[in-house]
Amino acid sequence: MGLKILIVTAMYPHAGREGYGAFVRQQVEAVKNLGHTVEVLDFRGYLSKLQYLKGAFEVYRRTRQNYYDIVHAHYGLAGLPALFRGRAPLVVSLHGSDALIGKLEPWISRFVCRRADATIVVSAKIAAKIPGVVIPCGVDLDVFKPIPRARARERLKLANDRKYVLFPFSPARHVKRFDLAQSAVGQLASQGMAIELLTISNVPNQEMPWYYNAADAMILCSDSEGSPTSMKESLACNLPVVSVDVGDVREIVSGIKGVEIVDQTAPALAHGLRTVLKAPPGSPFQGRQAMQRYSQTQIAESIVRVYREVLDQRKHASVTGMKVNRACQGSQSKTVDNPGC
């Protein structure tokens, strides 16, 4: 039987920020494809903290006008408005920065998760900070797939006589460390390599495979990550990655040859890029095959299992409560005969 779910999030693609929270939309679509009804309440938290207050009013309004089997908040901060969901069970997903960076945001995430019916975390590192069921973000293998490099470069009007290193993040997000990526690529360029950093952000999700397939490697040098979707998308397109040891990167690349995990310094990143870019032509790279374990469909099925477990727990608690109430009503001395009443 299909469930009716309300997603609450401050990150969701919209005009001007087409790539913003694309991983949330992908998950929503995957759950819909399993036969469930999903509504999304997204608010622009980056504009003002007042948006979170407006989000709380909207959660309150919707959950009193409509029935939902589950309310699911993405990120700890978005869980604050979701606390006003009435009687509907609450599931909260933590994605990384909301549990690992600073003091205030992790504190808010703990506060919210203690009041939720279940917590989902995208990596074991987050679970070590805030307990939850580990379910990484998935990748849509029907969208992110290999395309001939020449075709991708022709479409994007990129040169064929140089190497491109993809940085699929906004340079304005300091946590992604654009400075390190720029410095690493700059070192290789100064040594005579025809190379360029291809920086992409706010691109619609369906356009991203062209960039992954046009590049020669992807670089990930963030200070913090949960379970980086960009790495899975890159590998699903058979694009090698040079990354620092962050989030669950080691788990993602387990068993994949041709990926470099290096120290978080520009020289180490440059060395990793040189190693990947100098791989012999025709060298087999099995990134896509390994990403089958992160299929968006499998991830959606795992999330729905959490939903159903929460509903089963609620049902069991309700039945137990009814039995206790009946026992209390039939007792002449509640405090002596039924101390639990």
Phi and psi in degrees as a GROMACS rama.xvg file:
@    title "Ramachandran Plot"
@    xaxis  label "Phi"
@    yaxis  label "Psi"
@TYPE xy
-72.3082  149.605  GLY-2
-102.23  157.393  LEU-3
-109.358  120.479  LYS-4
-124.819  138.384  ILE-5
-110.268  119.196  LEU-6
-93.8046  130.309  ILE-7
-116.234  120.204  VAL-8
-152.527  147.273  THR-9
-101.149  4.40832  ALA-10
-127.45  113.472  MET-11
-160.721  140.311  TYR-12
-59.6315  139.425  PRO-13
-157.428  170.869  HIS-14
-53.7861  127.186  ALA-15
92.8398  -21.3041  GLY-16
-138.037  62.7635  ARG-17
-66.1584  -24.7824  GLU-18
-97.8949  1.99855  GLY-19
-73.4468  112.321  TYR-20
69.0134  29.3366  GLY-21
-59.1346  -31.5836  ALA-22
-65.8231  -29.25  PHE-23
-69.9739  -44.8014  VAL-24
-62.0348  -41.4214  ARG-25
-59.9399  -41.4286  GLN-26
-66.6284  -40.8697  GLN-27
-58.6595  -47.7277  VAL-28
-63.7732  -37.9176  GLU-29
-65.7478  -39.4222  ALA-30
-68.4529  -38.864  VAL-31
-59.6901  -40.8237  LYS-32
-65.1385  -17.6298  ASN-33
-84.7112  0.625453  LEU-34
99.8445  16.2002  GLY-35
-104.441  155.433  HIS-36
-94.6109  123.825  THR-37
-126.685  125.473  VAL-38
-110.389  145.585  GLU-39
-117.708  126.677  VAL-40
-108.782  102.251  LEU-41
-115.38  136.876  ASP-42
-129.813  155.283  PHE-43
-89.5651  75.8723  ARG-44
-61.0872  -26.5205  GLY-45
-70.4944  -17.6109  TYR-46
-75.835  -41.6453  LEU-47
-169.541  148.879  SER-48
-65.4442  -20.0171  LYS-49
-61.6599  -25.9064  LEU-50
-62.3218  -30.973  GLN-51
-68.6756  -36.1786  TYR-52
-66.7892  -43.489  LEU-53
-62.2729  -37.8098  LYS-54
-62.1044  -39.1477  GLY-55
-63.003  -43.6413  ALA-56
-62.1148  -39.2913  PHE-57
-69.1541  -39.4106  GLU-58
-60.4805  -46.6055  VAL-59
-58.2875  -46.3457  TYR-60
-64.6042  -48.969  ARG-61
-65.0778  -41.948  ARG-62
-75.0746  -11.5626  THR-63
-97.3983  -19.9975  ARG-64
-93.6624  -21.122  GLN-65
-133.096  153.601  ASN-66
-93.9388  132.414  TYR-67
-127.878  136.908  TYR-68
-71.0111  -36.5159  ASP-69
-143.709  140.64  ILE-70
-110.221  127.818  VAL-71
-124.457  114.909  HIS-72
-99.677  134.985  ALA-73
-102.949  119.984  HIS-74
84.9187  145.305  TYR-75
-59.888  -41.3414  GLY-76
-62.7541  -39.055  LEU-77
-68.3065  -17.4727  ALA-78
-69.9446  -24.1857  GLY-79
-60.8751  -53.152  LEU-80
-60.7103  -33.9428  PRO-81
-67.8348  -17.3222  ALA-82
-63.835  -17.811  LEU-83
-92.9513  32.2242  PHE-84
-87.6303  9.52879  ARG-85
72.411  -132.069  GLY-86
-92.9579  -6.66437  ARG-87
-65.5687  139.766  ALA-88
-62.7105  146.395  PRO-89
-116.18  129.426  LEU-90
-115.616  134.96  VAL-91
-120.099  130.96  VAL-92
-104.511  129.54  SER-93
-105.034  134.514  LEU-94
-113.752  -4.28804  HIS-95
143.96  -80.1411  GLY-96
-62.2167  -28.5732  SER-97
-71.7073  -9.01703  ASP-98
-123.761  -18.3353  ALA-99
-115.123  -15.7196  LEU-100
-114.703  130.935  ILE-101
74.7054  -163.701  GLY-102
-117.536  -41.7383  LYS-103
-65.7927  -50.382  LEU-104
-63.7828  -44.8278  GLU-105
-60.7262  -36.1601  PRO-106
-63.1205  -43.4112  TRP-107
-62.6718  -41.549  ILE-108
-61.7773  -42.5929  SER-109
-63.4221  -42.9118  ARG-110
-58.1205  -47.0796  PHE-111
-67.417  -44.8864  VAL-112
-66.4241  -30.5505  CYS-113
-65.2021  -23.8114  ARG-114
-102.135  2.01707  ARG-115
-92.755  162.743  ALA-116
-82.7624  -24.2303  ASP-117
-159.337  150.674  ALA-118
-122.079  133.424  THR-119
-111.226  132.638  ILE-120
-122.841  148.292  VAL-121
-88.9818  -5.9218  VAL-122
-153.475  160.033  SER-123
-64.8091  -30.5505  ALA-124
-63.7877  -36.2184  LYS-125
-71.3692  -40.8923  ILE-126
-60.4799  -29.6231  ALA-127
-68.978  -24.0602  ALA-128
-93.3841  -45.7556  LYS-129
-133.844  113.024  ILE-130
-58.8015  141.169  PRO-131
-175.646  170.94  GLY-132
-76.7076  126.376  VAL-133
-83.3596  111.788  VAL-134
-135.614  103.635  ILE-135
-65.4614  160.978  PRO-136
-68.3073  145.257  CYS-137
-96.576  -176.948  GLY-138
-134.314  137.476  VAL-139
-82.5702  101.01  ASP-140
-72.0604  -14.0212  LEU-141
-79.7395  -25.044  ASP-142
-93.9699  -46.4385  VAL-143
-95.436  101.175  PHE-144
-149.366  160.468  LYS-145
-63.5019  140.238  PRO-146
-132.584  141.196  ILE-147
-52.2937  130.924  PRO-148
-57.9798  -41.8375  ARG-149
-60.7946  -39.7795  ALA-150
-66.5141  -41.918  ARG-151
-64.9413  -42.0542  ALA-152
-68.2939  -35.5932  ARG-153
-64.0898  -40.8549  GLU-154
-66.1909  -37.3055  ARG-155
-92.4463  -0.403972  LEU-156
59.4622  47.4492  LYS-157
-105.025  149.954  LEU-158
-70.0591  150.052  ALA-159
-94.7251  -7.79432  ASN-160
-103.441  23.0885  ASP-161
-145.586  163.52  ARG-162
-92.9391  140.848  LYS-163
-119.795  129.726  TYR-164
-109.872  118.802  VAL-165
-84.6576  128.759  LEU-166
-119.41  91.5011  PHE-167
-87.1348  49.1696  PRO-168
-141.71  162.137  PHE-169
-75.3454  127.212  SER-170
-58.2274  -22.5079  PRO-171
-72.5159  -17.9485  ALA-172
-85.4358  97.4913  ARG-173
-56.2673  -32.8826  HIS-174
-61.0507  -22.745  VAL-175
-82.4048  -12.3097  LYS-176
57.6353  57.5974  ARG-177
-57.5109  -33.2049  PHE-178
-58.8886  -40.2067  ASP-179
-69.2912  -42.7023  LEU-180
-61.9767  -44.1777  ALA-181
-63.7113  -41.6525  GLN-182
-67.2742  -41.156  SER-183
-63.1553  -46.6848  ALA-184
-67.4824  -36.7037  VAL-185
-61.8493  -37.4345  GLY-186
-62.5467  -42.1388  GLN-187
-67.4973  -38.1163  LEU-188
-64.6864  -38.5944  ALA-189
-69.1383  -19.1605  SER-190
-91.0842  5.91737  GLN-191
102.332  1.34005  GLY-192
-81.2577  135.423  MET-193
-79.0295  93.8614  ALA-194
-142.719  151.448  ILE-195
-146.362  142.873  GLU-196
-86.3682  120.799  LEU-197
-99.306  100.723  LEU-198
-97.8447  121.691  THR-199
-132.23  131.262  ILE-200
-152.199  162.9  SER-201
56.3919  38.4773  ASN-202
-105.881  134.698  VAL-203
-52.9652  143.767  PRO-204
-54.1235  -40.4866  ASN-205
-70.2126  -14.0767  GLN-206
-89.4543  -21.1939  GLU-207
-59.5514  -35.9746  MET-208
-56.5097  -30.3459  PRO-209
-64.6159  -37.7403  TRP-210
-73.3042  -41.2781  TYR-211
-60.5951  -40.6016  TYR-212
-79.696  -20.0481  ASN-213
-81.2557  -22.8884  ALA-214
-83.1686  166.478  ALA-215
-100.068  -21.5466  ASP-216
-164.62  159.053  ALA-217
-114.367  146.635  MET-218
-118.457  135.188  ILE-219
-130.639  113.383  LEU-220
-133.037  31.6518  CYS-221
-65.6574  153.248  SER-222
-71.8464  -32.0788  ASP-223
-150.854  143.356  SER-224
-148.911  156.884  GLU-225
-92.3308  -82.486  GLY-226
-136.433  87.0267  SER-227
-57.3277  112.248  PRO-228
-64.1261  -35.5903  THR-229
-58.6563  -36.8628  SER-230
-66.1261  -42.2032  MET-231
-66.0583  -39.9527  LYS-232
-64.4385  -40.9918  GLU-233
-61.0389  -49.4874  SER-234
-66.1532  -34.0044  LEU-235
-64.1633  -25.7839  ALA-236
-91.9429  7.5515  CYS-237
61.172  36.0281  ASN-238
-101.16  120.692  LEU-239
-61.9737  153.765  PRO-240
-127.176  140.624  VAL-241
-113.174  122.595  VAL-242
-139.912  154.75  SER-243
-83.398  165.309  VAL-244
-82.8093  91.3692  ASP-245
-139.088  150.126  VAL-246
56.4902  -137.979  GLY-247
-104.511  32.4857  ASP-248
-54.1722  -44.5908  VAL-249
-62.1835  -35.4258  ARG-250
-68.6702  -41.8403  GLU-251
-61.1247  -42.9223  ILE-252
-93.0824  6.25956  VAL-253
-54.8959  125.147  SER-254
83.6494  2.40189  GLY-255
-102.013  120.82  ILE-256
-87.8258  143.618  LYS-257
101.563  6.05948  GLY-258
-109.325  138.504  VAL-259
-112.296  125.276  GLU-260
-110.183  121.198  ILE-261
-131.016  173.003  VAL-262
-68.0667  158.505  ASP-263
-85.8699  65.0064  GLN-264
-136.499  153.092  THR-265
-61.2243  -44.0119  ALA-266
-60.4909  -40.902  PRO-267
-67.0585  -40.7704  ALA-268
-65.3086  -40.4363  LEU-269
-62.9722  -41.7888  ALA-270
-63.5065  -42.6147  HIS-271
-62.4697  -42.4672  GLY-272
-62.9545  -43.1856  LEU-273
-60.1818  -42.4354  ARG-274
-61.5792  -46.5479  THR-275
-67.2599  -42.7788  VAL-276
-73.3503  -20.1493  LEU-277
-94.3486  8.24216  LYS-278
-59.9975  140.418  ALA-279
-57.213  140.575  PRO-280
-55.8877  138.621  PRO-281
82.6162  2.54981  GLY-282
-62.6987  127.993  SER-283
-67.0684  136.197  PRO-284
-128.718  121.086  PHE-285
-106.235  36.4194  GLN-286
-61.5652  -45.2118  GLY-287
-63.5024  -43.3955  ARG-288
-57.6481  -41.1789  GLN-289
-68.8575  -26.9984  ALA-290
-76.3596  -3.36213  MET-291
-57.3929  -29.8829  GLN-292
-72.1737  -12.2154  ARG-293
-109.366  22.0385  TYR-294
-51.1568  132.238  SER-295
-58.4985  -33.192  GLN-296
-65.378  -44.6931  THR-297
-63.4492  -39.89  GLN-298
-64.2737  -43.1845  ILE-299
-62.1006  -39.6133  ALA-300
-62.9185  -38.4971  GLU-301
-65.5597  -39.5241  SER-302
-66.0115  -42.9749  ILE-303
-63.7284  -33.2905  VAL-304
-62.6039  -38.0049  ARG-305
-63.4883  -44.4377  VAL-306
-54.5699  -48.9999  TYR-307
-68.0026  -34.875  ARG-308
-63.7918  -40.7718  GLU-309
-62.5047  -44.6044  VAL-310
-65.652  -37.7579  LEU-311
-63.8738  -40.5734  ASP-312
-64.886  -41.5011  GLN-313
-62.0615  -43.4291  ARG-314
-64.3215  -43.3606  LYS-315
-63.0665  -43.0452  HIS-316
-64.2685  -37.0253  ALA-317
-66.3901  -43.5083  SER-318
-64.7644  -43.1458  VAL-319
-61.6827  -42.0855  THR-320
-63.1585  -38.7866  GLY-321
-64.3104  -40.1447  MET-322
-65.0438  -41.1777  LYS-323
-63.9202  -43.1127  VAL-324
-62.3452  -40.6341  ASN-325
-65.1678  -39.3537  ARG-326
-64.5601  -38.9179  ALA-327
-66.1371  -40.7201  CYS-328
-66.9113  -28.5316  GLN-329
-89.5074  0.705263  GLY-330
-100.808  133.582  SER-331
-80.7659  -24.3259  GLN-332
-129.625  88.4232  SER-333
-61.7806  -40.2028  LYS-334
-73.2115  -27.3336  THR-335
-95.0133  -52.7433  VAL-336
-76.4432  -33.6036  ASP-337
-133.452  78.6689  ASN-338
-62.0868  -17.2273  PRO-339
-82.2017  -7.68181  GLY-340
